[in-house]
Amino acid sequence: MNFLKRRSIIVISVLTVFFLNTVFVGLSSGQDVLYEELFFITSKDGTRLATSIARPASEGKFPTIIYRSPYGSRTSRNFIENYARRGYACLKQDTRGRYDSDGVFAPFVDEIADGEATLKWVRSQPWSNGVIGATGHSYVGFTSLFLAAGREVLERLPNVRFLVVGEADQGKPDAVEPSAAAEYGIEDACLFLGHRPNHELPQLYKVMNVLVLPSLFEGVPRVVMEASAMQVPAVVTDVKGNREAVEHGRNGLIVPLGNVQALTDAIVDLLTDREKAQRMGEEGRHLALQRFDERLVFEKVKAEYARLLRQKGFPVPEAFNG
């Protein structure tokens, strides 16, 4: 059976989607910076978007980091200046209808048009070298993920489906609703399931071909451990926590933080190479049993407590010797 005759399923947890699309070029820190607060970039329909920017004071052309957010741009001067000291131009912008930006805030509705206007403005600046990334989490990360990876995956594999699991945080400006995908032209490929009870999770994992966790930071991600136990390979970003749950090439693929092309290629690789995906799924099951079985973890914790108690000369409870 052709691997792509059935729809390929990618799962994304709304509660754990963090994304950084930044091209690190290894420039030194400590540079003098120029800071411009509150100017406006005009979107295609005339809406003015409140923007602040910091960039190196030295002459030259620089990569640019864009941070578009509904949380207010003028409170992040230190954030963007830290990037500027490391050789980046960093732009912080209020999304439409928030804080100093004009228009009406409708989550995810105008992000493509406003984002394109911002990209066009950056590319037109004499200090821009044309390399542009986006950084953020929550609302920012979700839109970055769709813009940077979702569209390209869908263009290359029209049968792909994005399974979005997690409850929208109602009442917050970054609450993710099913309508969020409409402006990206991928609404027909997205399935928003909201919060699901634990007993339904095994069935959801069964329909997945790959789990994607493009995190900016993580603890030890439970969702990856669960996917491995269910023989689902994972694509994750190279951050602490993810590295503990995924062995690159064994139960999944680890991609550089901020490398959108690598993220996209890894997803497509596992969706099109059935043999590799199956092998990683089987290895993931073995890895989960070796490392993630809570009974083994509890025994290791008990053994460590017992060792420390003995080291300090204290009696060890009988339960710790079982």
C-alpha positions as CSV (number, residue, x, y, z in Angstrom):
1,M,0.0,0.0,0.0
2,N,1.4,3.4,-0.9
3,F,2.2,5.3,2.2
4,L,0.5,8.5,1.1
5,K,-2.7,6.9,-0.2
6,R,-4.0,7.4,3.3
7,R,-3.9,10.9,4.8
8,S,-0.7,11.7,6.6
9,I,-1.4,13.0,10.1
10,I,0.8,15.5,12.0
11,V,-0.2,16.3,15.6
12,I,0.5,19.6,17.2
13,S,-0.3,20.3,20.8
14,V,-1.5,23.8,21.2
15,L,-0.3,23.9,24.8
16,T,3.3,23.0,23.8
17,V,3.8,24.8,20.5
18,F,6.7,27.2,20.8
19,F,8.6,28.3,17.8
20,L,11.8,30.3,17.1
21,N,12.5,31.1,13.4
22,T,15.9,32.8,13.9
23,V,19.0,32.4,11.8
24,F,21.9,32.5,14.2
25,V,25.0,33.9,12.6
26,G,27.4,33.8,15.6
27,L,28.0,37.5,15.8
28,S,29.6,38.9,19.0
29,S,27.6,40.5,21.8
30,G,28.2,43.9,23.3
31,Q,27.7,46.1,20.2
32,D,26.2,49.6,20.5
33,V,22.6,49.8,19.3
34,L,20.2,52.2,17.8
35,Y,16.7,52.1,19.1
36,E,13.6,53.6,17.5
37,E,10.3,53.5,19.5
38,L,6.8,53.7,18.1
39,F,6.8,54.2,14.4
40,F,4.2,52.7,12.0
41,I,4.3,50.2,9.2
42,T,1.2,50.3,6.9
43,S,-0.5,47.1,5.9
44,K,-2.1,46.6,2.5
45,D,-5.5,47.9,3.6
46,G,-4.0,51.0,5.2
47,T,-4.0,49.8,8.8
48,R,-1.0,51.2,10.7
49,L,1.0,48.7,12.8
50,A,2.8,50.1,15.8
51,T,6.5,49.1,15.7
52,S,9.7,49.5,17.6
53,I,13.1,48.4,16.4
54,A,16.7,48.0,17.7
55,R,19.7,47.4,15.4
56,P,23.5,47.6,15.6
57,A,24.8,51.1,15.5
58,S,27.7,50.1,13.2
59,E,27.4,50.3,9.5
60,G,26.6,47.2,7.5
61,K,23.7,44.9,6.6
62,F,22.2,42.6,9.3
63,P,19.7,39.7,9.6
64,T,16.4,40.7,11.1
65,I,14.3,39.1,13.8
66,I,10.6,39.9,13.8
67,Y,8.4,39.6,16.9
68,R,4.8,40.3,16.3
69,S,2.6,40.0,19.4
70,P,-0.7,41.0,20.9
71,Y,1.0,41.8,24.2
72,G,2.4,45.3,23.7
73,S,5.6,46.3,21.8
74,R,6.8,49.2,24.0
75,T,7.4,46.9,27.0
76,S,10.1,44.9,25.3
77,R,13.0,47.3,24.7
78,N,15.5,45.2,26.6
79,F,14.4,42.1,24.7
80,I,15.0,43.5,21.3
81,E,18.2,45.4,22.3
82,N,19.7,42.2,23.5
83,Y,19.4,40.8,19.9
84,A,20.8,44.1,18.5
85,R,23.9,43.8,20.7
86,R,24.5,40.4,19.0
87,G,24.4,41.7,15.5
88,Y,20.7,41.5,14.6
89,A,18.1,44.1,13.8
90,C,15.1,43.1,15.9
91,L,11.6,44.5,15.3
92,K,8.8,44.3,17.8
93,Q,5.3,45.0,16.6
94,D,1.8,45.2,18.1
95,T,-0.6,43.0,16.1
96,R,-3.6,44.8,14.5
97,G,-6.0,46.3,17.0
98,R,-3.7,45.8,20.0
99,Y,-2.1,48.6,22.0
100,D,-0.8,51.3,19.6
101,S,-1.7,49.5,16.4
102,D,-4.8,50.6,14.4
103,G,-7.6,48.3,13.4
104,V,-9.7,45.6,15.1
105,F,-8.0,42.6,16.7
106,A,-9.4,39.4,15.3
107,P,-7.0,36.5,16.3
108,F,-5.2,35.0,13.3
109,V,-7.4,36.7,10.7
110,D,-5.0,39.4,9.4
111,E,-1.6,37.9,10.2
112,I,-0.7,37.0,6.7
113,A,-1.4,40.4,5.2
114,D,0.2,42.3,8.1
115,G,3.1,39.9,8.3
116,E,3.8,40.4,4.5
117,A,3.7,44.2,4.9
118,T,6.2,44.0,7.7
119,L,8.5,41.6,5.7
120,K,8.3,44.0,2.7
121,W,9.2,47.0,4.8
122,V,12.2,45.1,6.4
123,R,13.5,44.0,3.0
124,S,13.4,47.6,1.7
125,Q,15.7,48.9,4.5
126,P,19.3,49.7,3.6
127,W,20.5,47.8,6.7
128,S,18.7,44.6,5.9
129,N,20.7,41.7,4.4
130,G,17.4,39.9,3.4
131,V,17.7,37.2,6.1
132,I,14.5,37.4,8.2
133,G,13.3,35.2,11.1
134,A,10.5,35.3,13.6
135,T,10.6,34.6,17.3
136,G,7.9,33.9,19.8
137,H,5.7,31.5,21.7
138,S,2.0,31.0,22.3
139,Y,0.1,33.2,19.8
140,V,3.4,34.3,18.2
141,G,4.7,30.7,17.9
142,F,1.5,29.3,16.5
143,T,1.3,31.8,13.7
144,S,5.0,31.4,13.0
145,L,4.6,27.7,12.8
146,F,1.8,27.9,10.3
147,L,3.5,30.6,8.2
148,A,6.9,29.0,8.2
149,A,6.3,25.2,8.0
150,G,2.6,24.3,7.7
151,R,2.1,25.8,4.3
152,E,5.2,24.4,2.8
153,V,4.5,20.9,4.1
154,L,1.0,21.1,2.6
155,E,2.3,22.3,-0.7
156,R,4.7,19.3,-0.9
157,L,2.2,16.8,0.5
158,P,-1.4,17.8,-0.3
159,N,-2.8,14.9,1.7
160,V,-1.3,15.9,4.9
161,R,-3.5,16.8,7.9
162,F,-2.6,18.8,11.0
163,L,-4.2,17.4,14.1
164,V,-4.2,20.2,16.7
165,V,-4.9,18.9,20.2
166,G,-5.3,21.1,23.2
167,E,-7.9,23.4,24.7
168,A,-8.1,27.1,23.6
169,D,-7.3,29.4,26.4
170,Q,-10.6,31.3,26.3
171,G,-10.5,35.0,27.2
172,K,-6.9,35.5,26.2
173,P,-5.9,37.3,22.9
174,D,-3.9,34.3,21.9
175,A,-6.7,31.7,22.2
176,V,-6.4,29.4,19.2
177,E,-9.7,28.7,17.5
178,P,-10.4,26.6,14.4
179,S,-10.9,29.8,12.4
180,A,-7.2,30.6,12.9
181,A,-6.2,28.5,9.9
182,A,-8.6,30.2,7.4
183,E,-6.3,33.0,6.4
184,Y,-3.4,30.7,5.8
185,G,-5.3,28.7,3.2
186,I,-4.8,25.5,5.2
187,E,-8.1,25.3,7.1
188,D,-9.2,22.2,5.2
189,A,-6.0,20.4,6.3
190,C,-6.5,21.3,10.0
191,L,-8.4,19.3,12.6
192,F,-8.9,21.2,15.9
193,L,-9.9,18.7,18.5
194,G,-9.6,20.8,21.6
195,H,-9.1,19.2,25.0
196,R,-9.3,15.4,24.9
197,P,-9.6,13.1,27.9
198,N,-6.7,10.7,28.6
199,H,-8.6,7.6,27.6
200,E,-9.0,8.9,24.0
201,L,-5.3,9.6,23.6
202,P,-4.2,6.1,22.5
203,Q,-6.7,6.2,19.7
204,L,-5.4,9.6,18.6
205,Y,-1.8,8.4,18.6
206,K,-2.8,5.4,16.4
207,V,-3.9,7.7,13.6
208,M,-0.7,9.8,13.7
209,N,2.2,9.4,11.3
210,V,4.5,11.8,13.0
211,L,4.4,14.0,16.1
212,V,5.9,17.5,15.7
213,L,7.1,19.5,18.7
214,P,9.0,22.7,17.5
215,S,9.6,24.0,21.0
216,L,11.5,27.1,22.1
217,F,12.0,25.4,25.5
218,E,10.8,22.2,27.2
219,G,10.9,20.2,30.3
220,V,11.0,16.5,29.4
221,P,8.0,16.4,27.0
222,R,5.4,13.9,28.0
223,V,3.8,14.0,24.6
224,V,7.0,12.7,23.0
225,M,7.3,9.9,25.5
226,E,3.6,8.9,24.9
227,A,4.2,9.0,21.1
228,S,7.2,6.8,21.4
229,A,5.3,4.3,23.5
230,M,2.7,4.3,20.7
231,Q,5.4,3.8,18.0
232,V,4.9,7.3,16.5
233,P,8.2,9.0,15.5
234,A,8.7,12.6,16.5
235,V,10.3,15.7,14.9
236,V,11.5,18.1,17.6
237,T,13.7,21.1,18.0
238,D,17.2,20.9,19.4
239,V,16.4,22.2,22.9
240,K,17.0,20.7,26.4
241,G,14.2,18.3,27.3
242,N,13.5,17.3,23.7
243,R,17.1,16.0,23.5
244,E,16.3,13.8,26.5
245,A,13.2,12.3,24.9
246,V,14.4,11.9,21.3
247,E,17.6,10.2,20.1
248,H,18.2,11.6,16.6
249,G,17.8,8.9,14.0
250,R,16.4,6.4,16.6
251,N,12.9,7.4,17.7
252,G,12.7,10.6,15.7
253,L,14.6,13.6,14.2
254,I,16.0,16.6,16.0
255,V,16.2,19.8,13.9
256,P,18.1,23.0,14.7
257,L,16.1,25.6,16.6
258,G,15.0,28.3,14.1
259,N,15.7,26.3,10.9
260,V,12.3,26.2,9.2
261,Q,13.6,24.4,6.2
262,A,15.1,21.7,8.3
263,L,11.8,21.4,10.2
264,T,9.9,21.1,7.0
265,D,12.3,18.6,5.4
266,A,12.3,16.4,8.5
267,I,8.5,16.2,8.6
268,V,8.3,15.4,4.9
269,D,11.1,12.9,5.2
270,L,9.1,10.8,7.8
271,L,5.9,11.2,5.9
272,T,7.4,9.9,2.6
273,D,9.9,7.3,3.8
274,R,7.7,4.6,5.2
275,E,10.5,2.2,6.1
276,K,12.4,4.9,8.1
277,A,9.2,6.0,9.9
278,Q,8.3,2.4,10.8
279,R,11.8,1.7,12.1
280,M,11.8,4.8,14.2
281,G,8.4,3.9,15.6
282,E,9.6,0.5,16.6
283,E,12.8,1.9,18.2
284,G,10.7,4.5,20.0
285,R,8.6,1.7,21.6
286,H,11.8,0.0,22.9
287,L,13.2,3.4,24.1
288,A,10.0,4.2,25.9
289,L,10.0,0.8,27.7
290,Q,13.7,1.3,28.7
291,R,13.5,4.9,29.9
292,F,10.0,6.2,30.3
293,D,8.1,3.4,32.2
294,E,7.1,5.2,35.4
295,R,7.6,2.0,37.4
296,L,11.3,2.0,36.4
297,V,11.6,5.7,37.1
298,F,10.1,5.3,40.6
299,E,12.5,2.5,41.3
300,K,15.4,4.7,40.2
301,V,14.2,7.6,42.4
302,K,13.8,5.3,45.4
303,A,17.3,3.8,44.9
304,E,18.8,7.3,44.8
305,Y,17.0,8.3,48.0
306,A,18.2,5.1,49.6
307,R,21.8,5.8,48.5
308,L,21.7,9.4,49.9
309,L,20.2,8.3,53.2
310,R,23.0,5.7,53.6
311,Q,25.6,8.2,52.7
312,K,24.4,10.5,55.4
313,G,24.1,7.7,57.9
314,F,20.3,7.7,58.2
315,P,18.2,4.5,58.3
316,V,16.6,3.5,55.0
317,P,12.8,2.8,55.1
318,E,12.0,-0.8,54.2
319,A,9.9,0.5,51.2
320,F,13.0,1.9,49.6
321,N,14.7,-1.5,49.7
322,G,11.9,-3.2,47.7
